[in-house]
Amino acid sequence: MVTRCVLAVIGVCLLPAGVLAQDDRGAVVSGSVAATNMASHTDVAFAGTFGYRFSRVFGMEIETTAVPSLGAPVSNDFPYITLNSASVSSVSSAGVLPVIYPGPVVDNPGGRLVIFTSNARVEIPTVSTRVTPYFVAGGGLASTRRTADIIYAIPILLPASQVLPSQPRAIRYPAISSSTDLALTLGGGVDVRIMKRLAIEVDLRLFRLLGSEDTNVGRFGVGVRYRF
C-alpha cells in the first residue's frame, strides 16, 4: 500500500514536468526588419526564420537575411576594364602626343546580398516568465551581387603643339560582379513575450563572409517571433 502511494506521488510530481517539456517542443517562425552595416555603410535588411524548438533551452533554425539594396563601397576585387595600350602605341608613332588621365573611378555602387544560414539557438532560462535572453551560432552561404559604374577618362591624342582641353572626355561602363561565399554567424538577443505564443525579438548578429576578401556584416534588428 505504501509503495503504491509513493509511486502515485512520484507520478503526480513528474506529470507537470512532462507536460511542460512537451509544451516546449514545437515549430517557431520569426520575421524582423534590421539595419545592416557593411564597409561602414548602413542599409535596410529583412530577415526570416523557421525552426524547431527541441526543449526549453535548445533549438535549430534556418534563417534568411536579405539586403535588397546594397549601397556599400565595392571591394578591391571588383572587375575593371583595362585600356588597350596597343592602340595608343600605334598612334604615338604617327607624331601625336598621347595624354593619359588618372585611372578609373567607381561611381553609383549598388547590388543585393542574401545570406542563408543554419543556426543553433540556445535560450538562457531566467526567473522572468516574459524575458528570455539567447545566443545563436551557425553557418551557411552568402550570395552577393554588386553593380557599379566604372568611369574611364579617354586618352586624348593631340599634337604636341595643341593645348589640352580643360574638360577631358570620359566613358561610363556598367559592371556587374557576383559571388557565392561561405558565411559564418554569431550573435544573440532578447525575447520579450507579449502573449502566450507571441514575443518581440531584439537581435544583434555578426556575419563573416569568407571570400577572396573576407567581409564582416553586422545586423541589428527588431521583429516578432511566434511559437506554435
MDAnalysis code that builds the backbone (N, CA, C; Angstrom):
import MDAnalysis as mda
import numpy as np

u = mda.Universe.empty(684, n_residues=228, atom_resindex=np.repeat(np.arange(228), 3), trajectory=True)
u.add_TopologyAttr("name", ["N", "CA", "C"] * 228)
u.add_TopologyAttr("resid", np.arange(1, 229))
u.add_TopologyAttr("resname", ["MET", "VAL", "THR", "ARG", "CYS", "VAL", "LEU", "ALA", "VAL", "ILE", "GLY", "VAL", "CYS", "LEU", "LEU", "PRO", "ALA", "GLY", "VAL", "LEU", "ALA", "GLN", "ASP", "ASP", "ARG", "GLY", "ALA", "VAL", "VAL", "SER", "GLY", "SER", "VAL", "ALA", "ALA", "THR", "ASN", "MET", "ALA", "SER", "HIS", "THR", "ASP", "VAL", "ALA", "PHE", "ALA", "GLY", "THR", "PHE", "GLY", "TYR", "ARG", "PHE", "SER", "ARG", "VAL", "PHE", "GLY", "MET", "GLU", "ILE", "GLU", "THR", "THR", "ALA", "VAL", "PRO", "SER", "LEU", "GLY", "ALA", "PRO", "VAL", "SER", "ASN", "ASP", "PHE", "PRO", "TYR", "ILE", "THR", "LEU", "ASN", "SER", "ALA", "SER", "VAL", "SER", "SER", "VAL", "SER", "SER", "ALA", "GLY", "VAL", "LEU", "PRO", "VAL", "ILE", "TYR", "PRO", "GLY", "PRO", "VAL", "VAL", "ASP", "ASN", "PRO", "GLY", "GLY", "ARG", "LEU", "VAL", "ILE", "PHE", "THR", "SER", "ASN", "ALA", "ARG", "VAL", "GLU", "ILE", "PRO", "THR", "VAL", "SER", "THR", "ARG", "VAL", "THR", "PRO", "TYR", "PHE", "VAL", "ALA", "GLY", "GLY", "GLY", "LEU", "ALA", "SER", "THR", "ARG", "ARG", "THR", "ALA", "ASP", "ILE", "ILE", "TYR", "ALA", "ILE", "PRO", "ILE", "LEU", "LEU", "PRO", "ALA", "SER", "GLN", "VAL", "LEU", "PRO", "SER", "GLN", "PRO", "ARG", "ALA", "ILE", "ARG", "TYR", "PRO", "ALA", "ILE", "SER", "SER", "SER", "THR", "ASP", "LEU", "ALA", "LEU", "THR", "LEU", "GLY", "GLY", "GLY", "VAL", "ASP", "VAL", "ARG", "ILE", "MET", "LYS", "ARG", "LEU", "ALA", "ILE", "GLU", "VAL", "ASP", "LEU", "ARG", "LEU", "PHE", "ARG", "LEU", "LEU", "GLY", "SER", "GLU", "ASP", "THR", "ASN", "VAL", "GLY", "ARG", "PHE", "GLY", "VAL", "GLY", "VAL", "ARG", "TYR", "ARG", "PHE"])
u.atoms.positions = np.array([
    [0.822, -1.210, 0.000],
    [0.000, 0.000, 0.000],
    [0.854, 1.257, 0.000],
    [1.896, 1.231, 0.862],
    [2.815, 2.374, 0.911],
    [3.521, 2.558, -0.411],
    [3.924, 1.451, -1.029],
    [4.622, 1.526, -2.319],
    [3.747, 2.167, -3.381],
    [2.454, 1.806, -3.381],
    [1.532, 2.392, -4.362],
    [1.374, 3.894, -4.138],
    [1.316, 4.292, -2.891],
    [1.191, 5.732, -2.591],
    [2.410, 6.502, -3.049],
    [3.597, 5.915, -2.804],
    [4.843, 6.564, -3.221],
    [4.891, 6.709, -4.740],
    [4.509, 5.636, -5.452],
    [4.517, 5.690, -6.919],
    [3.501, 6.705, -7.429],
    [2.365, 6.812, -6.758],
    [1.359, 7.783, -7.187],
    [1.861, 9.199, -7.007],
    [2.525, 9.457, -5.883],
    [3.075, 10.797, -5.638],
    [4.140, 11.141, -6.667],
    [5.026, 10.173, -6.954],
    [6.079, 10.399, -7.953],
    [5.469, 10.683, -9.313],
    [4.405, 9.952, -9.668],
    [3.756, 10.179, -10.954],
    [3.140, 11.550, -11.055],
    [2.507, 12.001, -9.963],
    [1.915, 13.333, -9.977],
    [2.982, 14.401, -10.103],
    [4.121, 14.189, -9.428],
    [5.216, 15.176, -9.490],
    [5.844, 15.230, -10.871],
    [5.911, 14.087, -11.533],
    [6.554, 14.048, -12.852],
    [5.627, 14.512, -13.960],
    [4.334, 14.489, -13.756],
    [3.392, 14.848, -14.814],
    [3.528, 16.291, -15.264],
    [3.589, 17.273, -14.387],
    [3.754, 18.651, -14.863],
    [5.036, 18.858, -15.634],
    [6.109, 18.205, -15.177],
    [7.377, 18.360, -15.892],
    [7.288, 17.787, -17.289],
    [6.593, 16.626, -17.426],
    [6.463, 16.041, -18.751],
    [5.626, 16.895, -19.663],
    [4.513, 17.458, -19.096],
    [3.672, 18.327, -19.904],
    [4.417, 19.584, -20.317],
    [5.192, 20.135, -19.361],
    [5.970, 21.335, -19.677],
    [6.989, 21.064, -20.772],
    [7.678, 19.894, -20.690],
    [8.656, 19.559, -21.715],
    [7.989, 19.405, -23.064],
    [6.776, 18.838, -23.059],
    [6.069, 18.672, -24.319],
    [5.667, 20.025, -24.903],
    [5.260, 20.959, -24.032],
    [4.880, 22.291, -24.494],
    [6.067, 23.061, -25.051],
    [7.278, 22.766, -24.564],
    [8.460, 23.473, -25.019],
    [8.875, 23.040, -26.422],
    [8.438, 21.899, -26.880],
    [8.796, 21.435, -28.217],
    [7.792, 21.971, -29.231],
    [8.305, 22.308, -30.415],
    [7.413, 22.780, -31.454],
    [8.102, 23.695, -32.440],
    [7.408, 23.983, -33.524],
    [7.952, 24.843, -34.571],
    [7.837, 26.308, -34.166],
    [8.748, 27.113, -34.690],
    [8.751, 28.550, -34.448],
    [9.036, 29.269, -35.766],
    [8.461, 30.441, -35.923],
    [8.748, 31.303, -37.067],
    [8.964, 32.715, -36.544],
    [9.765, 33.487, -37.276],
    [10.003, 34.869, -36.883],
    [10.338, 35.696, -38.117],
    [10.096, 36.973, -38.008],
    [10.444, 37.925, -39.061],
    [10.880, 39.226, -38.427],
    [11.828, 39.914, -39.067],
    [12.356, 41.143, -38.485],
    [12.814, 42.101, -39.570],
    [12.874, 43.352, -39.186],
    [13.458, 44.417, -40.003],
    [14.720, 44.891, -39.292],
    [15.805, 45.060, -40.056],
    [17.088, 45.327, -39.416],
    [17.883, 46.374, -40.180],
    [18.845, 46.931, -39.477],
    [19.856, 47.789, -40.091],
    [21.125, 46.961, -40.246],
    [21.636, 46.897, -41.473],
    [22.822, 46.096, -41.764],
    [23.984, 47.011, -42.126],
    [25.129, 46.769, -41.481],
    [26.319, 47.581, -41.722],
    [27.375, 46.744, -42.422],
    [27.823, 47.245, -43.574],
    [28.868, 46.575, -44.352],
    [29.779, 47.638, -44.927],
    [31.087, 47.532, -44.657],
    [32.077, 48.500, -45.136],
    [31.704, 49.918, -44.706],
    [31.286, 50.061, -43.439],
    [30.937, 51.355, -42.848],
    [29.768, 52.028, -43.552],
    [28.911, 51.242, -44.183],
    [27.715, 51.765, -44.843],
    [26.505, 50.977, -44.353],
    [25.433, 51.675, -44.008],
    [24.251, 51.049, -43.420],
    [23.123, 50.961, -44.437],
    [22.527, 49.760, -44.545],
    [21.398, 49.520, -45.434],
    [20.287, 48.805, -44.669],
    [19.092, 48.816, -45.241],
    [17.943, 48.144, -44.644],
    [17.958, 46.670, -45.041],
    [17.687, 45.795, -44.077],
    [17.659, 44.360, -44.325],
    [16.381, 43.758, -43.749],
    [16.010, 42.594, -44.297],
    [14.858, 41.848, -43.820],
    [15.314, 40.419, -43.524],
    [14.823, 39.859, -42.426],
    [15.228, 38.515, -42.023],
    [13.998, 37.677, -41.699],
    [14.061, 36.404, -42.073],
    [13.004, 35.452, -41.766],
    [13.596, 34.155, -41.253],
    [12.929, 33.543, -40.286],
    [13.458, 32.340, -39.636],
    [12.364, 31.295, -39.489],
    [12.733, 30.045, -39.751],
    [11.877, 28.897, -39.441],
    [12.722, 27.896, -38.671],
    [12.193, 27.418, -37.550],
    [12.973, 26.488, -36.746],
    [12.114, 25.550, -35.935],
    [12.809, 24.734, -35.144],
    [12.129, 23.782, -34.267],
    [12.792, 23.826, -32.908],
    [11.966, 23.943, -31.892],
    [12.437, 24.012, -30.517],
    [12.360, 22.620, -29.910],
    [13.528, 22.025, -29.576],
    [13.560, 20.665, -29.043],
    [13.328, 20.639, -27.537],
    [13.635, 21.715, -26.863],
    [13.435, 21.804, -25.419],
    [13.307, 23.268, -25.043],
    [13.233, 23.524, -23.759],
    [13.133, 24.903, -23.295],
    [14.406, 25.698, -23.587],
    [15.516, 24.981, -23.805],
    [16.817, 25.643, -23.964],
    [17.315, 25.615, -25.394],
    [17.162, 24.487, -26.098],
    [17.864, 24.281, -27.375],
    [16.888, 24.184, -28.539],
    [17.314, 24.774, -29.676],
    [16.545, 24.678, -30.910],
    [17.448, 24.846, -32.127],
    [16.957, 24.440, -33.292],
    [17.663, 24.614, -34.565],
    [16.801, 25.457, -35.494],
    [17.462, 26.335, -36.283],
    [16.737, 27.259, -37.141],
    [17.397, 27.380, -38.505],
    [16.583, 27.669, -39.504],
    [17.055, 28.051, -40.837],
    [16.665, 29.511, -41.047],
    [17.639, 30.339, -41.343],
    [17.403, 31.780, -41.401],
    [17.858, 32.352, -42.747],
    [17.097, 33.325, -43.229],
    [17.446, 34.045, -44.447],
    [17.491, 35.539, -44.136],
    [18.596, 36.167, -44.510],
    [18.753, 37.615, -44.383],
    [18.922, 38.200, -45.772],
    [18.100, 39.174, -46.123],
    [18.143, 39.781, -47.453],
    [18.346, 41.283, -47.331],
    [19.344, 41.771, -48.063],
    [19.586, 43.217, -48.200],
    [19.264, 43.553, -49.655],
    [18.062, 44.019, -49.962],
    [17.665, 44.197, -51.367],
    [18.391, 45.320, -52.085],
    [18.864, 46.318, -51.346],
    [19.572, 47.442, -51.965],
    [20.863, 47.666, -51.199],
    [21.962, 47.170, -51.758],
    [23.263, 47.216, -51.101],
    [24.066, 48.385, -51.644],
    [24.286, 49.392, -50.806],
    [24.991, 50.588, -51.247],
    [26.401, 50.715, -50.725],
    [26.932, 49.657, -50.099],
    [28.287, 49.718, -49.552],
    [29.310, 49.819, -50.674],
    [30.466, 50.456, -50.420],
    [31.508, 50.551, -51.453],
    [31.944, 49.170, -51.925],
    [32.313, 49.076, -53.193],
    [32.746, 47.797, -53.752],
    [34.136, 47.472, -53.247],
    [34.473, 46.174, -53.257],
    [35.773, 45.726, -52.786],
    [36.829, 45.910, -53.865],
    [38.081, 45.625, -53.476],
    [39.192, 45.822, -54.402],
    [39.208, 44.825, -55.555],
    [38.470, 43.716, -55.418],
    [38.459, 42.717, -56.492],
    [37.317, 42.944, -57.486],
    [36.666, 44.107, -57.398],
    [35.604, 44.407, -58.362],
    [36.208, 44.511, -59.754],
    [35.567, 43.944, -60.802],
    [36.173, 43.878, -62.137],
    [36.344, 45.249, -62.781],
    [37.526, 45.480, -63.316],
    [37.818, 46.694, -64.052],
    [38.150, 46.338, -65.502],
    [38.001, 47.326, -66.381],
    [38.359, 47.157, -67.786],
    [39.735, 47.765, -67.999],
    [40.591, 47.061, -68.689],
    [41.920, 47.586, -68.973],
    [41.911, 48.295, -70.315],
    [42.628, 49.396, -70.383],
    [42.725, 50.137, -71.631],
    [43.601, 49.396, -72.625],
    [43.311, 49.565, -73.890],
    [44.063, 48.915, -74.951],
    [45.308, 49.745, -75.254],
    [46.434, 49.376, -74.656],
    [47.669, 50.144, -74.832],
    [48.229, 50.006, -76.237],
    [47.872, 48.940, -76.975],
    [48.390, 48.755, -78.330],
    [47.910, 49.867, -79.258],
    [46.632, 50.292, -79.076],
    [46.114, 51.347, -79.940],
    [46.809, 52.674, -79.648],
    [47.171, 52.899, -78.376],
    [47.873, 54.133, -78.034],
    [49.267, 54.143, -78.649],
    [49.962, 52.999, -78.613],
    [51.315, 52.933, -79.171],
    [51.311, 53.152, -80.680],
    [50.280, 52.669, -81.373],
    [50.242, 52.792, -82.824],
    [50.089, 54.241, -83.262],
    [49.311, 55.014, -82.511],
    [49.128, 56.399, -82.911],
    [50.271, 57.278, -82.425],
    [51.025, 56.823, -81.424],
    [52.158, 57.620, -80.959],
    [53.233, 57.728, -82.028],
    [53.388, 56.664, -82.807],
    [54.392, 56.686, -83.865],
    [54.028, 57.623, -85.004],
    [52.757, 58.095, -85.047],
    [52.321, 58.992, -86.114],
    [52.579, 60.454, -85.791],
    [53.254, 60.750, -84.672],
    [53.615, 62.125, -84.361],
    [52.626, 62.841, -83.475],
    [51.755, 62.106, -82.756],
    [50.828, 62.737, -81.826],
    [51.228, 62.376, -80.405],
    [50.812, 63.192, -79.465],
    [51.194, 63.014, -78.073],
    [50.033, 62.400, -77.288],
    [50.159, 61.172, -76.799],
    [49.085, 60.600, -76.003],
    [49.092, 61.178, -74.586],
    [47.963, 61.681, -74.163],
    [47.819, 62.206, -72.814],
    [46.856, 61.281, -72.064],
    [47.347, 60.582, -71.054],
    [46.544, 59.605, -70.328],
    [46.186, 60.179, -68.965],
    [44.908, 60.239, -68.721],
    [44.411, 60.779, -67.460],
    [44.502, 59.718, -66.360],
    [44.225, 60.061, -65.068],
    [44.271, 59.060, -63.978],
    [43.331, 57.892, -64.225],
    [43.540, 56.847, -63.444],
    [42.836, 55.588, -63.630],
    [41.339, 55.685, -63.415],
    [40.628, 54.554, -63.515],
    [39.162, 54.541, -63.451],
    [38.644, 54.939, -62.081],
    [37.416, 55.456, -62.068],
    [36.731, 55.860, -60.847],
    [35.430, 55.069, -60.739],
    [35.147, 54.555, -59.542],
    [33.929, 53.778, -59.312],
    [32.822, 54.714, -58.839],
    [31.664, 54.631, -59.478],
    [30.547, 55.500, -59.133],
    [29.263, 54.675, -59.064],
    [28.301, 55.160, -58.285],
    [26.967, 54.580, -58.201],
    [27.003, 53.096, -57.816],
    [27.631, 52.730, -56.673],
    [27.648, 51.319, -56.261],
    [26.253, 50.854, -55.837],
    [25.952, 49.601, -56.123],
    [24.663, 49.026, -55.760],
    [24.759, 47.514, -55.695],
    [23.602, 46.862, -55.662],
    [23.586, 45.409, -55.636],
    [22.633, 44.881, -54.583],
    [22.809, 43.599, -54.247],
    [21.985, 42.971, -53.224],
    [22.780, 41.856, -52.558],
    [22.363, 41.512, -51.343],
    [23.034, 40.489, -50.545],
    [21.977, 39.589, -49.910],
    [22.149, 38.266, -50.065],
    [21.255, 37.283, -49.456],
    [22.119, 36.264, -48.716],
    [21.792, 36.036, -47.438],
    [22.564, 35.113, -46.601],
    [21.631, 34.022, -46.084],
    [21.991, 32.761, -46.362],
    [21.258, 31.604, -45.859],
    [22.128, 30.913, -44.805],
    [21.595, 30.714, -43.603],
    [22.354, 30.042, -42.555],
    [21.480, 29.040, -41.815],
    [22.135, 28.018, -41.292],
    [21.508, 27.053, -40.393],
    [22.127, 27.262, -39.019],
    [21.291, 27.577, -38.013],
    [21.808, 28.035, -36.733],
    [21.335, 27.157, -35.587],
    [22.175, 27.093, -34.564],
    [21.786, 26.526, -33.274],
    [21.434, 27.690, -32.348],
    [20.294, 27.588, -31.698],
    [19.825, 28.652, -30.803],
    [19.730, 28.098, -29.383],
    [20.382, 28.783, -28.465],
    [20.380, 28.386, -27.056],
    [19.744, 29.505, -26.249],
    [18.620, 29.195, -25.605],
    [17.922, 30.161, -24.763],
    [18.352, 29.975, -23.305],
    [18.536, 31.087, -22.618],
    [19.022, 31.068, -21.237],
    [17.837, 31.263, -20.301],
    [17.467, 30.245, -19.517],
    [16.328, 30.388, -18.603],
    [16.606, 31.441, -17.528],
    [15.593, 32.221, -17.214],
    [15.691, 33.235, -16.168],
    [14.493, 33.117, -15.234],
    [14.518, 33.904, -14.175],
    [13.393, 33.890, -13.236],
    [12.167, 34.572, -13.829],
    [12.373, 35.373, -14.859],
    [11.261, 36.059, -15.502],
    [10.560, 35.130, -16.480],
    [9.252, 35.185, -16.518],
    [8.485, 34.374, -17.453],
    [8.286, 35.076, -18.799],
    [8.693, 36.326, -18.885],
    [8.481, 37.098, -20.108],
    [9.769, 37.386, -20.873],
    [10.876, 37.562, -20.186],
    [12.133, 37.946, -20.820],
    [13.049, 36.736, -20.911],
    [13.518, 36.425, -22.145],
    [14.394, 35.273, -22.371],
    [15.579, 35.687, -23.233],
    [16.774, 35.810, -22.662],
    [17.960, 36.067, -23.482],
    [18.401, 34.793, -24.200],
    [19.107, 34.953, -25.309],
    [19.553, 33.806, -26.087],
    [20.794, 34.168, -26.879],
    [21.500, 33.143, -27.360],
    [22.576, 33.374, -28.317],
    [22.465, 32.364, -29.454],
    [23.020, 32.730, -30.606],
    [22.882, 31.966, -31.848],
    [24.258, 31.807, -32.493],
    [24.520, 30.634, -33.062],
    [25.754, 30.395, -33.810],
    [25.447, 29.421, -34.939],
    [26.079, 29.629, -36.089],
    [25.837, 28.744, -37.227],
    [26.635, 29.143, -38.448],
    [26.230, 28.601, -39.578],
    [26.932, 28.868, -40.827],
    [26.066, 28.540, -42.020],
    [26.517, 28.995, -43.195],
    [25.763, 28.761, -44.418],
    [26.442, 29.402, -45.603],
    [25.644, 29.962, -46.497],
    [26.149, 30.558, -47.730],
    [25.630, 31.976, -47.874],
    [26.426, 32.800, -48.548],
    [26.039, 34.178, -48.839],
    [26.180, 34.419, -50.339],
    [25.121, 34.947, -50.945],
    [25.127, 35.292, -52.365],
    [25.163, 36.817, -52.491],
    [26.209, 37.310, -53.133],
    [26.406, 38.756, -53.269],
    [26.438, 39.138, -54.739],
    [25.670, 40.147, -55.086],
    [25.672, 40.696, -56.446],
    [25.952, 42.188, -56.340],
    [27.063, 42.634, -56.948],
    [27.444, 44.031, -56.879],
    [27.387, 44.659, -58.266],
    [26.905, 45.871, -58.328],
    [26.872, 46.643, -59.568],
    [27.500, 48.003, -59.301],
    [28.076, 48.580, -60.346],
    [28.677, 49.911, -60.230],
    [28.962, 50.435, -61.631],
    [29.142, 51.729, -61.727],
    [29.583, 52.365, -62.966],
    [31.072, 52.668, -62.850],
    [31.837, 52.151, -63.831],
    [33.270, 52.413, -63.879],
    [33.498, 53.538, -64.885],
    [34.054, 54.625, -64.418],
    [34.282, 55.803, -65.267],
    [35.753, 55.847, -65.656],
    [35.980, 55.865, -66.977],
    [37.339, 55.952, -67.514],
    [37.509, 57.266, -68.252],
    [38.606, 57.948, -67.980],
    [38.971, 59.112, -68.771],
    [39.606, 58.624, -70.073],
    [39.080, 59.106, -71.207],
    [39.580, 58.660, -72.507],
    [40.928, 59.326, -72.781],
    [41.955, 58.544, -73.120],
    [43.222, 59.189, -73.512],
    [43.002, 60.062, -74.757],
    [43.287, 61.322, -74.629],
    [43.111, 62.265, -75.739],
    [44.431, 62.384, -76.489],
    [44.406, 62.061, -77.753],
    [45.609, 62.077, -78.572],
    [45.683, 63.400, -79.328],
    [46.661, 64.235, -78.966],
    [46.793, 65.574, -79.538],
    [48.205, 65.788, -80.048],
    [48.357, 66.569, -81.096],
    [49.706, 67.014, -81.449],
    [50.300, 67.811, -80.297],
    [51.610, 67.746, -80.159],
    [52.275, 68.384, -79.032],
    [52.052, 69.883, -78.995],
    [51.740, 70.509, -80.131],
    [51.584, 71.963, -80.176],
    [50.219, 72.429, -79.677],
    [49.224, 71.524, -79.581],
    [47.876, 71.921, -79.181],
    [47.737, 71.932, -77.662],
    [46.802, 72.743, -77.206],
    [46.555, 72.880, -75.776],
    [45.534, 71.819, -75.342],
    [45.791, 71.205, -74.180],
    [44.905, 70.174, -73.654],
    [43.573, 70.789, -73.226],
    [42.435, 70.244, -73.613],
    [41.145, 70.792, -73.190],
    [40.958, 70.683, -71.683],
    [40.217, 71.659, -71.108],
    [40.027, 71.694, -69.660],
    [39.083, 70.599, -69.174],
    [38.154, 70.130, -70.004],
    [37.209, 69.085, -69.623],
    [37.484, 67.814, -70.427],
    [38.233, 66.852, -69.869],
    [38.531, 65.626, -70.608],
    [37.269, 64.793, -70.821],
    [37.240, 64.085, -71.914],
    [36.140, 63.182, -72.203],
    [36.245, 61.920, -71.340],
    [35.102, 61.287, -71.108],
    [35.086, 60.097, -70.259],
    [34.007, 59.148, -70.757],
    [34.199, 57.886, -70.464],
    [33.198, 56.869, -70.771],
    [32.761, 56.219, -69.456],
    [31.474, 55.846, -69.400],
    [30.893, 55.205, -68.215],
    [30.526, 53.771, -68.582],
    [31.105, 52.819, -67.870],
    [30.911, 51.406, -68.166],
    [30.186, 50.728, -66.997],
    [28.970, 50.181, -67.198],
    [28.290, 49.449, -66.128],
    [28.914, 48.070, -65.947],
    [29.306, 47.759, -64.728],
    [29.957, 46.481, -64.431],
    [29.173, 45.733, -63.362],
    [29.214, 44.399, -63.432],
    [28.483, 43.534, -62.504],
    [29.435, 42.452, -61.997],
    [29.354, 42.180, -60.692],
    [30.150, 41.114, -60.088],
    [29.258, 40.293, -59.169],
    [29.308, 38.951, -59.322],
    [28.514, 38.057, -58.485],
    [29.428, 37.024, -57.830],
    [29.097, 36.651, -56.594],
    [29.901, 35.666, -55.886],
    [29.038, 34.932, -54.871],
    [29.436, 33.694, -54.571],
    [28.818, 32.889, -53.531],
    [29.910, 32.461, -52.564],
    [29.765, 32.835, -51.291],
    [30.816, 32.618, -50.306],
    [30.262, 31.890, -49.086],
    [31.166, 31.281, -48.332],
    [30.812, 30.682, -47.054],
    [30.535, 31.793, -46.047],
    [29.485, 31.616, -45.249],
    [29.100, 32.615, -44.256],
    [29.007, 31.973, -42.879],
    [29.637, 32.606, -41.899],
    [29.539, 32.195, -40.506],
    [28.815, 33.283, -39.722],
    [28.059, 32.885, -38.717],
    [27.298, 33.869, -37.959],
    [27.383, 33.584, -36.469],
    [27.357, 34.667, -35.692],
    [27.377, 34.586, -34.238],
    [26.631, 35.802, -33.708],
    [25.777, 35.593, -32.707],
    [25.036, 36.721, -32.172],
    [24.123, 36.311, -31.037],
    [23.214, 37.188, -30.719],
    [22.291, 36.925, -29.630],
    [21.268, 38.029, -29.520],
    [20.418, 37.911, -28.508],
    [19.380, 38.910, -28.332],
    [18.495, 38.588, -27.155],
    [17.328, 39.203, -27.157],
    [16.369, 39.043, -26.068],
    [14.976, 38.910, -26.659],
    [14.218, 37.930, -26.149],
    [12.793, 37.785, -26.467],
    [11.966, 38.343, -25.315],
    [10.991, 39.172, -25.647],
    [10.070, 39.703, -24.645],
    [8.674, 39.212, -25.010],
    [8.136, 38.297, -24.218],
    [6.838, 37.694, -24.518],
    [5.720, 38.681, -24.235],
    [4.838, 38.888, -25.218],
    [3.704, 39.789, -25.045],
    [2.381, 39.029, -25.029],
    [2.402, 37.790, -25.550],
    [1.247, 36.902, -25.485],
    [1.759, 35.505, -25.192],
    [0.835, 34.541, -25.106],
    [1.245, 33.188, -24.751],
    [2.242, 32.626, -25.747],
    [2.055, 32.866, -27.036],
    [2.934, 32.301, -28.061],
    [3.640, 33.355, -28.916],
    [3.416, 34.605, -28.623],
    [3.980, 35.690, -29.427],
    [4.947, 36.514, -28.592],
    [6.097, 36.857, -29.198],
    [7.110, 37.627, -28.492],
    [7.725, 38.659, -29.425],
    [8.202, 39.744, -28.835],
    [9.006, 40.739, -29.544],
    [10.467, 40.349, -29.405],
    [11.196, 40.412, -30.518],
    [12.582, 39.943, -30.536],
    [13.521, 41.087, -30.913],
    [14.542, 41.297, -30.089],
    [15.611, 42.270, -30.374],
    [16.886, 41.473, -30.580],
    [17.507, 41.644, -31.748],
    [18.575, 40.730, -32.157],
    [19.783, 41.500, -32.683],
    [20.976, 41.034, -32.302],
    [22.240, 41.563, -32.811],
    [23.040, 40.415, -33.390],
    [23.500, 40.578, -34.638],
    [24.157, 39.474, -35.340],
    [25.403, 39.950, -36.080],
    [26.418, 39.102, -36.116],
    [27.624, 39.354, -36.902],
    [27.803, 38.229, -37.901],
    [27.942, 38.576, -39.187],
    [28.225, 37.608, -40.247],
    [29.653, 37.810, -40.738],
    [30.329, 36.710, -40.982],
    [31.669, 36.720, -41.566],
    [31.600, 36.019, -42.910],
    [31.767, 36.773, -43.997],
    [31.730, 36.220, -45.349],
    [33.149, 35.878, -45.773],
    [33.389, 34.595, -46.047],
    [34.722, 34.107, -46.372],
    [34.869, 33.999, -47.879],
    [35.340, 35.072, -48.524],
    [35.539, 35.096, -49.966],
    [36.979, 35.428, -50.307],
    [37.199, 35.956, -51.504],
    [38.538, 36.378, -51.879],
    [39.047, 37.463, -50.943],
    [38.128, 38.281, -50.439],
    [38.415, 39.220, -49.368],
    [37.359, 39.017, -48.281],
    [37.767, 38.585, -47.089],
    [36.815, 38.344, -46.009],
    [36.116, 39.644, -45.632],
    [34.799, 39.551, -45.416],
    [33.983, 40.732, -45.140],
    [33.140, 40.495, -43.903],
    [33.071, 41.509, -43.052],
    [32.207, 41.462, -41.879],
    [30.914, 42.224, -42.159],
    [29.796, 41.633, -41.772],
    [28.488, 42.266, -41.929],
    [27.793, 42.236, -40.572],
    [27.416, 43.390, -40.066],
    [26.700, 43.478, -38.811],
    [25.222, 43.722, -39.048],
    [24.379, 43.146, -38.189],
    [22.931, 43.303, -38.333],
    [22.290, 43.537, -36.968],
    [21.483, 44.585, -36.872],
    [20.735, 44.863, -35.653],
    [19.282, 45.054, -36.034],
    [18.410, 44.210, -35.471],
    [17.019, 44.248, -35.902],
    [16.032, 44.030, -34.780],
    [14.778, 44.329, -35.100],
    [13.655, 44.136, -34.193],
    [12.569, 43.411, -34.974],
    [11.970, 42.384, -34.372],
    [10.941, 41.629, -35.073],
    [9.994, 40.935, -34.119],
    [9.220, 40.024, -34.674],
    [8.253, 39.246, -33.898],
    [8.568, 37.766, -34.075],
    [8.249, 36.993, -33.036],
    [8.518, 35.554, -33.029],
    [7.268, 34.833, -32.529],
    [6.842, 33.819, -33.285],
    [5.646, 33.067, -32.918],
    [6.007, 31.597, -32.730],
    [5.556, 31.044, -31.636],
    [5.808, 29.632, -31.318],
    [4.501, 28.858, -31.431],
    [4.495, 27.836, -32.268],
    [3.294, 27.010, -32.466],
    [3.082, 26.039, -31.313],
])
